[in-house]
Amino acid sequence: MVLPLLRSMSAARATATSSTSSFRSRSIVSSFSTLTSKLHGTGMTTTATPSTNTNQTGHMNSSRMMHSSSFSNAGRSSEFMQSSSTHYQHYRLRLYVLDNRRRHFSTPPPVPTPTPPTPPPSLTDEMAVGIQDATQMYVKFGVGKRRLEELAKEAGEGEGTLVARWQRMMETFLTTQLHVLAGLGYAPNEQGLALYNTHLSQLLAKSDPSTQEKLRESGRDTWREVLCTAFAMDIEEVKANELSIVEARNVMHKVSQRMQEPDILEYVAQRCASTTTAGSSTTPEEMAFKHSVVQDVLVNKVYLGPTSPGSSTTLVSECGFGEGERGYVLLQCAMAEHQADPLCAQYIGAAMMRLLQSAGMDMQSMSANSSS
């Protein structure tokens, strides 16, 4: 009884296994058939080796389709892995950026302290020429030119505004020059400008004649551009009134003599006495007022005033430059070419010292304040 029962159980198990294998085979064949129809539907064909055995041909085709399906699935799997890797990298990068943002918002890094600029120890020929060329460029094409052109529109308002317009012109020119000098490390103030002038004088003292002439012409052309733009002057008229070095020295000698005449010195002292406070140092407001008094006297008394009581001749006309504001500007343009001449500088320097002393301005304290 046991043996037949075991045999029947083995037979049943074999039948079940055969049924399962048959079911799996039918499923595989059905899947291959579906895949084959899809491939044929998309225009893809399979080529089999000619054979008389139909089962062998079907088996080969099935094998090829299995390999094709495997490669396709492998490609899809590779694309999926690459896509997943890319998304993961983007996710990590996003976390890194957010983490840095939180870190920056919570604890910002310390701001480095900027190093203050330092001026050069001296000037070279190339540096000096470059500074003058850059200054002239801003005067011709920059903001400085527009400010000077605004001043030129006020040229016909009378000689009473000449001093105020001259001061505004000088402010524009000096601001432009300081802007250029700041790029080389000079302080953008009076001390920086004084240091640059010292370096320029030292360079001129040791330069060859050709370099000195080049720098002189560059400075002259820049100053002419400033004056002609601010006072609507024709450059050809300026060139027609040029002076030789001998003529320039004679003019400066006359100017220095006029500046030191007793009536001029007394007039300056009287106007400045009202602002002087006894027993106390001069305040910046008082210093500015005295400077304006000195400049007003220079323009309206020395250059444009009568050379003697009861005379209608002015110093400007006596030197051959005509009358009024136009003559004054022409004289300044002519003297710009010789402003570096040692004798001219000596004449005007000595006379200016006397004029400032009459105004009650202590030159030693001014020098100390400028160097501090």
C-alpha positions as CSV (number, residue, x, y, z in Angstrom):
1,M,0.0,0.0,0.0
2,V,2.9,2.3,0.8
3,L,4.8,1.8,-2.5
4,P,1.8,2.4,-4.8
5,L,1.0,5.5,-2.7
6,L,4.6,6.8,-3.0
7,R,4.5,6.2,-6.7
8,S,1.2,8.0,-7.1
9,M,2.6,10.9,-5.1
10,S,5.8,11.0,-7.3
11,A,3.7,10.9,-10.4
12,A,1.5,13.7,-9.1
13,R,4.6,15.8,-8.3
14,A,6.1,15.1,-11.7
15,T,2.8,16.1,-13.3
16,A,2.7,19.2,-11.3
17,T,6.3,20.0,-12.2
18,S,5.6,19.3,-15.8
19,S,2.5,21.5,-15.7
20,T,4.5,24.3,-14.1
21,S,7.3,24.0,-16.6
22,S,4.8,23.9,-19.4
23,F,3.1,27.0,-18.0
24,R,6.4,28.8,-17.7
25,S,7.3,27.9,-21.3
26,R,4.0,29.1,-22.6
27,S,4.5,32.4,-20.6
28,I,7.9,32.9,-22.1
29,V,6.7,32.1,-25.6
30,S,3.8,34.4,-25.1
31,S,6.1,37.2,-23.9
32,F,8.4,36.7,-26.9
33,S,5.5,36.7,-29.2
34,T,4.3,40.0,-27.8
35,L,7.8,41.5,-28.0
36,T,8.1,40.2,-31.6
37,S,4.9,41.8,-32.6
38,K,6.0,45.1,-31.0
39,L,9.3,45.0,-32.8
40,H,7.5,44.3,-36.1
41,G,5.1,47.1,-35.3
42,T,7.9,49.6,-34.9
43,G,9.6,48.5,-38.2
44,M,12.3,46.4,-36.5
45,T,12.9,42.9,-38.1
46,T,14.8,39.9,-37.1
47,T,16.8,37.8,-39.5
48,A,17.3,34.1,-39.0
49,T,19.7,31.7,-40.6
50,P,17.9,29.6,-43.2
51,S,17.1,26.1,-41.8
52,T,14.7,23.3,-42.6
53,N,14.0,22.9,-38.8
54,T,11.2,25.2,-37.9
55,N,11.7,24.7,-34.1
56,Q,15.4,25.5,-34.4
57,T,14.6,28.7,-36.3
58,G,12.0,29.8,-33.8
59,H,14.5,29.0,-31.0
60,M,17.2,31.1,-32.6
61,N,14.8,34.0,-33.2
62,S,13.7,33.7,-29.7
63,S,17.3,33.8,-28.5
64,R,18.1,36.8,-30.5
65,M,15.0,38.6,-29.2
66,M,16.1,37.7,-25.7
67,H,19.5,39.2,-26.3
68,S,17.9,42.3,-27.8
69,S,15.5,42.6,-24.9
70,S,18.4,42.2,-22.5
71,F,20.4,44.9,-24.2
72,S,17.4,47.2,-24.2
73,N,16.7,46.6,-20.6
74,A,20.3,47.0,-19.7
75,G,20.3,50.4,-21.5
76,R,17.2,51.5,-19.7
77,S,18.7,50.4,-16.4
78,S,21.9,52.3,-17.2
79,E,20.0,55.5,-18.1
80,F,18.0,55.1,-14.9
81,M,21.1,54.7,-12.8
82,Q,22.7,57.8,-14.5
83,S,19.5,59.8,-13.9
84,S,19.4,58.7,-10.3
85,S,23.1,59.6,-9.9
86,T,22.5,63.1,-11.4
87,H,19.5,63.7,-9.2
88,Y,21.5,62.6,-6.2
89,Q,24.4,64.9,-7.1
90,H,22.0,67.9,-7.5
91,Y,20.4,67.0,-4.2
92,R,23.8,67.0,-2.4
93,L,24.8,70.3,-4.1
94,R,21.5,71.9,-3.0
95,L,22.2,70.8,0.6
96,Y,25.7,72.2,0.4
97,V,24.4,75.6,-0.9
98,L,21.7,75.8,1.8
99,D,24.2,74.8,4.5
100,N,26.6,77.6,3.3
101,R,23.7,80.1,3.3
102,R,22.8,79.2,6.8
103,R,26.4,79.5,7.8
104,H,26.8,82.9,6.2
105,F,23.7,84.3,7.7
106,S,24.6,83.0,11.2
107,T,28.3,83.8,11.3
108,P,29.5,86.1,8.6
109,P,33.2,86.0,7.8
110,P,35.2,89.0,9.1
111,V,35.7,91.8,6.7
112,P,39.4,92.4,5.9
113,T,40.7,95.9,6.9
114,P,41.8,97.7,3.7
115,T,45.3,98.8,3.5
116,P,45.5,102.6,3.2
117,P,47.2,103.8,0.0
118,T,50.7,105.1,0.2
119,P,52.1,107.7,-2.3
120,P,55.2,106.8,-4.3
121,P,58.6,107.8,-2.9
122,S,59.3,109.8,-6.0
123,L,58.2,110.4,-9.6
124,T,59.6,109.1,-12.8
125,D,59.4,110.8,-16.2
126,E,56.6,108.3,-17.3
127,M,54.6,108.9,-14.1
128,A,54.7,112.7,-14.4
129,V,53.7,112.7,-18.1
130,G,51.0,110.2,-17.4
131,I,49.5,112.4,-14.6
132,Q,49.4,115.4,-16.8
133,D,47.9,113.5,-19.7
134,A,45.2,112.0,-17.5
135,T,44.4,115.4,-16.0
136,Q,44.1,116.9,-19.4
137,M,41.9,114.1,-20.6
138,Y,39.4,114.7,-17.8
139,V,39.5,118.4,-18.4
140,K,38.7,117.8,-22.1
141,F,36.2,115.0,-21.9
142,G,35.2,114.3,-18.3
143,V,33.0,115.8,-15.7
144,G,35.4,118.7,-15.2
145,K,34.7,119.9,-18.7
146,R,30.9,120.1,-18.1
147,R,31.5,122.1,-14.9
148,L,33.8,124.5,-16.7
149,E,31.3,124.9,-19.5
150,E,28.7,125.9,-17.0
151,L,31.0,128.6,-15.8
152,A,31.5,129.8,-19.4
153,K,27.7,130.6,-19.5
154,E,28.2,133.2,-16.8
155,A,31.0,135.0,-18.6
156,G,28.8,138.0,-19.5
157,E,27.5,138.7,-16.1
158,G,30.0,141.4,-15.3
159,E,33.5,141.6,-13.8
160,G,32.1,141.6,-10.3
161,T,31.7,137.9,-10.5
162,L,35.2,137.2,-11.9
163,V,36.7,136.3,-8.5
164,A,33.8,133.9,-7.7
165,R,34.0,132.2,-11.1
166,W,37.8,132.0,-10.9
167,Q,37.5,130.3,-7.5
168,R,35.0,127.8,-8.9
169,M,37.3,127.1,-11.9
170,M,40.2,126.4,-9.6
171,E,38.1,124.1,-7.4
172,T,37.1,122.1,-10.5
173,F,40.7,121.9,-11.8
174,L,42.1,120.9,-8.4
175,T,39.4,118.3,-7.8
176,T,40.2,116.8,-11.2
177,Q,43.9,116.8,-10.4
178,L,43.4,115.2,-6.9
179,H,41.2,112.5,-8.5
180,V,44.2,111.6,-10.8
181,L,46.7,111.8,-8.0
182,A,44.6,109.5,-5.7
183,G,45.1,106.7,-8.2
184,L,48.8,106.8,-7.5
185,G,48.4,106.8,-3.7
186,Y,48.6,110.5,-3.0
187,A,46.1,111.8,-0.3
188,P,43.2,113.5,-2.0
189,N,43.7,116.8,-0.1
190,E,46.0,119.8,0.2
191,Q,48.8,117.7,1.7
192,G,48.7,115.2,-1.1
193,L,48.8,118.0,-3.7
194,A,51.8,119.6,-1.9
195,L,53.6,116.3,-1.8
196,Y,53.1,115.8,-5.6
197,N,54.4,119.3,-6.3
198,T,57.4,118.6,-4.2
199,H,58.0,115.3,-6.1
200,L,57.5,117.1,-9.5
201,S,60.0,119.8,-8.5
202,Q,62.6,117.2,-7.6
203,L,62.0,115.4,-10.9
204,L,62.4,118.6,-12.9
205,A,65.7,119.4,-11.1
206,K,67.3,116.2,-12.3
207,S,65.6,115.6,-15.7
208,D,67.2,116.3,-19.0
209,P,66.1,119.3,-21.0
210,S,63.9,117.4,-23.4
211,T,61.9,115.9,-20.5
212,Q,61.6,119.3,-18.8
213,E,60.3,120.8,-22.0
214,K,57.8,118.0,-22.5
215,L,56.4,118.5,-19.0
216,R,56.3,122.2,-19.3
217,E,54.3,122.1,-22.6
218,S,51.9,119.5,-21.1
219,G,51.2,121.6,-18.0
220,R,50.8,124.7,-20.2
221,D,48.3,123.0,-22.5
222,T,46.2,121.7,-19.6
223,W,46.0,125.1,-18.0
224,R,45.1,126.7,-21.3
225,E,42.3,124.2,-21.8
226,V,40.9,125.0,-18.3
227,L,41.0,128.8,-18.9
228,C,39.6,128.7,-22.4
229,T,36.8,126.4,-21.5
230,A,35.8,128.3,-18.3
231,F,35.9,131.7,-19.9
232,A,34.9,130.9,-23.5
233,M,38.2,131.9,-25.0
234,D,39.5,131.1,-28.4
235,I,42.7,129.0,-28.3
236,E,44.1,130.8,-31.4
237,E,43.7,134.2,-29.6
238,V,45.7,132.7,-26.7
239,K,48.5,131.5,-28.9
240,A,48.6,135.0,-30.6
241,N,49.5,136.5,-27.2
242,E,52.3,134.2,-26.1
243,L,55.3,135.7,-24.3
244,S,59.0,135.0,-24.5
245,I,60.8,134.1,-21.3
246,V,62.3,137.7,-21.1
247,E,58.8,139.2,-21.6
248,A,57.3,136.9,-19.0
249,R,59.9,137.9,-16.4
250,N,59.3,141.6,-17.0
251,V,55.6,141.1,-16.6
252,M,56.1,139.2,-13.3
253,H,58.4,141.9,-12.1
254,K,55.7,144.5,-12.7
255,V,53.1,142.3,-11.0
256,S,55.3,141.7,-7.9
257,Q,56.1,145.4,-7.6
258,R,52.4,146.3,-7.8
259,M,51.5,143.7,-5.1
260,Q,53.9,145.2,-2.6
261,E,52.9,148.8,-3.0
262,P,51.9,150.5,0.3
263,D,48.3,151.2,-0.8
264,I,47.7,147.6,-1.7
265,L,49.2,146.2,1.6
266,E,47.3,148.7,3.7
267,Y,44.0,148.0,1.9
268,V,44.4,144.2,2.6
269,A,45.3,144.8,6.3
270,Q,42.2,147.0,6.8
271,R,39.8,144.5,5.3
272,C,41.3,141.6,7.2
273,A,41.6,143.4,10.6
274,S,37.8,143.1,11.3
275,T,38.0,139.3,11.4
276,T,41.1,139.0,13.6
277,T,40.3,137.9,17.2
278,A,42.9,139.2,19.6
279,G,44.7,136.6,21.8
280,S,43.4,133.6,19.9
281,S,44.5,131.5,16.9
282,T,43.0,132.0,13.5
283,T,39.9,129.8,12.9
284,P,39.3,128.0,9.6
285,E,36.5,130.5,8.8
286,E,38.8,133.5,9.3
287,M,41.5,131.9,7.2
288,A,39.1,131.3,4.4
289,F,37.8,134.9,4.6
290,K,41.4,136.2,4.4
291,H,42.2,134.0,1.5
292,S,39.2,135.4,-0.4
293,V,40.2,139.0,0.5
294,V,43.7,138.4,-0.9
295,Q,42.4,136.9,-4.1
296,D,39.9,139.8,-4.6
297,V,42.6,142.3,-4.1
298,L,44.9,140.5,-6.6
299,V,42.3,140.5,-9.4
300,N,40.5,143.8,-8.9
301,K,43.3,145.9,-7.4
302,V,46.6,144.6,-8.7
303,Y,45.6,143.4,-12.2
304,L,42.4,145.3,-13.1
305,G,42.8,148.3,-10.9
306,P,44.4,151.6,-11.9
307,T,48.2,151.6,-11.7
308,S,48.2,155.0,-9.9
309,P,45.6,157.3,-8.3
310,G,43.5,159.1,-10.9
311,S,44.8,156.9,-13.8
312,S,42.6,154.8,-16.0
313,T,45.5,152.5,-17.1
314,T,45.5,149.0,-15.6
315,L,48.4,146.6,-15.2
316,V,46.8,144.2,-17.7
317,S,46.5,146.9,-20.4
318,E,49.9,148.2,-19.6
319,C,51.4,144.7,-20.3
320,G,49.6,144.6,-23.7
321,F,46.7,142.3,-23.0
322,G,43.7,144.7,-23.3
323,E,41.2,145.6,-20.7
324,G,38.9,143.9,-18.3
325,E,38.2,140.2,-17.7
326,R,39.3,139.1,-21.1
327,G,42.7,140.8,-20.8
328,Y,43.2,139.2,-17.3
329,V,42.5,135.7,-18.7
330,L,44.8,136.3,-21.7
331,L,47.6,137.3,-19.3
332,Q,47.1,134.2,-17.1
333,C,47.2,132.0,-20.2
334,A,50.4,133.6,-21.4
335,M,52.1,133.2,-18.0
336,A,51.1,129.6,-17.7
337,E,53.9,128.7,-20.1
338,H,56.5,130.2,-17.8
339,Q,55.1,129.4,-14.3
340,A,58.0,126.9,-13.6
341,D,60.7,129.6,-14.4
342,P,62.8,130.1,-11.2
343,L,63.0,133.9,-11.6
344,C,59.2,134.2,-12.2
345,A,58.5,132.0,-9.2
346,Q,60.9,134.1,-7.0
347,Y,59.2,137.3,-8.0
348,I,55.7,136.1,-7.3
349,G,56.7,134.2,-4.2
350,A,58.2,137.1,-2.4
351,A,55.3,139.4,-3.3
352,M,52.7,136.9,-2.1
353,M,54.5,136.5,1.2
354,R,54.2,140.2,1.9
355,L,50.6,140.2,0.9
356,L,49.7,137.3,3.2
357,Q,51.5,138.9,6.1
358,S,49.5,142.0,5.6
359,A,46.4,139.9,5.8
360,G,47.5,138.6,9.2
361,M,48.2,135.1,8.0
362,D,51.1,133.4,9.8
363,M,53.0,131.6,7.2
364,Q,54.9,129.3,9.7
365,S,51.6,128.1,11.3
366,M,50.1,127.6,7.8
367,S,53.1,125.5,6.8
368,A,52.9,123.5,10.0
369,N,49.1,122.8,9.4
370,S,49.8,121.8,5.8
371,S,52.5,119.3,6.9
372,S,50.4,117.8,9.7
